[in-house]
């Protein structure tokens, strides 16, 4: 307890130096206590959702252990504010990307995503049957198309994430998704005739 109390007496610059020298997690805990309100406040400003802001705050402080060893930080308060803002903007971009992917899937495969008014009475069974059709059609795609379409639409990965995960080039990924989408449309429309 005395050790933590003595750590709390240090200013931010001294804490950062001590952490780089000792990698003592208690030092980061003191920084966390000092700036948790700032991180949460900035997260709330950008994310506008308490649960998401709290999750973002925890993610940011989890990254601190490694980040503080990799970066030379002179003014911690300014730095943590910038890190928080950038993390929140990343989350928002990812959410927008997922929303665009969902909209694209709704546009590309309307026979799967039709609204309840146009579906039969037993809507849940109808949706399950349509999803089963989609899965069967996916299995019929060539391997590259199948993998890329699943990663893009079902796991909501970006093109770049798919490139990293599969080892395909960016051009191959885009081609596989475009051709896979076209082939799925053809197969699904044949099933609905």
C-alpha positions in Angstrom: 0.0 0.0 0.0 2.9 2.3 0.8 4.4 1.7 -2.6 1.1 2.7 -4.4 0.9 5.8 -2.2 4.4 6.8 -3.1 3.7 6.3 -6.8 0.6 8.6 -6.5 2.9 11.4 -5.4 4.7 11.4 -8.8 3.7 13.7 -11.6 2.7 12.3 -15.0 6.2 12.7 -16.6 7.8 10.8 -13.6 5.2 8.1 -13.8 5.8 7.6 -17.5 9.6 7.4 -16.9 9.1 4.9 -14.1 6.8 2.7 -16.1 9.4 2.6 -19.0 12.1 1.6 -16.5 10.1 -0.9 -14.4 7.1 -1.9 -16.5 5.2 -1.9 -13.1 1.4 -2.1 -13.9 0.7 -0.1 -10.7 2.2 3.0 -12.4 -0.3 2.7 -15.3 -3.1 2.1 -12.7 -2.3 5.6 -11.2 -2.5 7.2 -14.7 -5.7 5.4 -15.2 -7.2 6.7 -12.0 -6.1 10.3 -12.9 -7.5 10.3 -16.5 -10.4 7.8 -16.5 -12.9 10.6 -16.4 -11.2 12.4 -19.4 -11.2 9.2 -21.4 -14.8 8.4 -20.6 -15.9 12.0 -21.3 -14.2 12.1 -24.7 -15.6 8.6 -25.5 -19.1 9.8 -24.6 -18.7 12.9 -26.8 -17.9 10.8 -29.9 -19.8 7.5 -29.3 -22.9 9.0 -27.6 -23.6 5.7 -25.9 -22.6 5.0 -22.3 -21.9 1.3 -22.7 -19.9 1.8 -25.8 -17.9 4.7 -24.2 -17.1 2.5 -21.1 -16.0 -0.4 -23.4 -13.8 2.0 -25.4 -12.3 3.4 -22.2 -11.3 -0.1 -21.0 -9.9 -0.9 -24.5 -7.8 2.2 -24.4 -6.3 1.6 -21.0 -5.6 -2.1 -21.9 -3.5 -0.8 -24.8 -1.6 1.6 -22.6 0.7 -1.1 -21.2 2.2 -1.7 -24.6 1.7 1.8 -26.1 3.6 3.6 -23.3 6.6 1.3 -24.0 6.5 2.0 -27.7 6.0 5.7 -27.8 7.8 8.7 -26.3 5.0 10.5 -24.5 5.8 14.0 -23.2 2.4 15.4 -22.2 0.3 12.4 -21.1 -3.0 14.3 -20.8 -2.8 15.6 -24.3 -1.6 12.3 -25.6 -4.4 10.2 -24.0 -7.0 12.7 -25.3 -5.7 12.2 -28.8 -5.5 8.4 -28.4 -9.0 8.4 -27.1 -10.4 10.6 -29.9 -8.6 8.4 -32.6 -9.9 5.2 -31.0 -13.5 6.5 -31.0 -13.2 7.6 -34.6 -11.9 4.1 -35.5 -15.0 2.6 -33.8 -17.3 5.0 -35.7 -15.6 4.2 -39.0 -15.9 0.5 -38.4 -19.6 0.9 -37.5 -20.2 2.9 -40.7 -18.4 0.2 -42.7 -20.6 -2.5 -41.1 -23.7 -0.4 -41.8 -22.7 0.0 -45.5 -22.0 -3.7 -45.8 -25.4 -4.5 -44.4 -27.1 -2.0 -46.7 -25.2 -3.5 -49.6 -26.2 -7.0 -48.7 -29.9 -5.9 -48.4 -29.6 -4.3 -51.8 -27.7 -7.2 -53.4 -29.8 -10.0 -51.9 -33.4 -8.6 -51.5 -34.9 -12.0 -51.8 -33.2 -12.9 -48.5 -33.9 -9.6 -46.8 -37.5 -8.9 -47.8 -39.6 -7.2 -45.2 -42.3 -9.0 -43.2 -45.2 -7.6 -45.3 -44.0 -9.5 -48.4 -43.2 -12.7 -46.6 -45.5 -15.6 -45.8 -47.4 -15.8 -42.5 -44.8 -17.8 -40.6 -42.1 -15.2 -41.0 -39.5 -16.9 -38.8 -39.6 -20.1 -40.7 -39.6 -18.2 -44.0 -36.5 -16.3 -43.0 -34.8 -19.5 -41.8 -35.6 -21.2 -45.2 -34.1 -18.2 -47.1 -31.0 -18.2 -44.9 -30.6 -22.0 -45.6 -30.9 -21.2 -49.3 -28.2 -18.6 -49.0 -25.9 -21.1 -47.1 -26.4 -23.7 -49.8 -25.7 -21.3 -52.5 -22.5 -20.1 -50.7 -21.3 -23.7 -50.5 -21.5 -23.9 -54.3 -19.2 -21.0 -54.9 -15.6 -21.5 -55.8 -13.3 -21.5 -52.7 -11.9 -17.9 -53.1 -15.4 -16.5 -53.8 -16.9 -18.4 -50.9 -14.2 -17.3 -48.4 -14.2 -13.6 -49.4 -18.0 -13.3 -49.6 -18.4 -14.9 -46.1 -15.7 -12.6 -44.6 -17.1 -9.5 -46.2 -20.9 -10.0 -45.7 -21.2 -12.3 -42.8 -18.2 -11.4 -40.7 -18.3 -7.8 -41.9 -14.5 -7.6 -42.6 -13.0 -4.8 -44.7 -11.2 -5.5 -47.9 -7.9 -4.9 -46.2 -8.8 -7.2 -43.3 -9.7 -9.9 -45.9 -6.3 -9.4 -47.7 -4.4 -9.9 -44.4 -6.5 -12.9 -43.3 -6.5 -14.8 -46.6 -3.3 -13.7 -48.3 -5.1 -12.8 -51.5 -4.2 -9.6 -53.2 -6.6 -6.6 -53.0 -7.5 -7.1 -56.6 -8.3 -10.8 -56.0 -10.4 -10.0 -53.0 -12.5 -7.4 -54.8 -12.9 -9.8 -57.8 -13.9 -12.7 -55.6 -16.5 -10.6 -53.8 -17.9 -9.2 -57.0 -18.0 -12.5 -58.8 -19.2 -14.4 -55.8 -22.0 -11.8 -55.3 -23.1 -12.1 -58.9 -23.0 -16.0 -58.8 -25.0 -15.9 -55.5 -27.6 -13.7 -57.1 -27.9 -16.0 -60.1 -28.3 -19.1 -57.9 -30.8 -17.5 -55.6 -32.9 -16.1 -58.4 -33.0 -19.6 -60.0 -34.2 -21.1 -56.7 -37.0 -18.5 -56.5 -38.3 -19.1 -60.0 
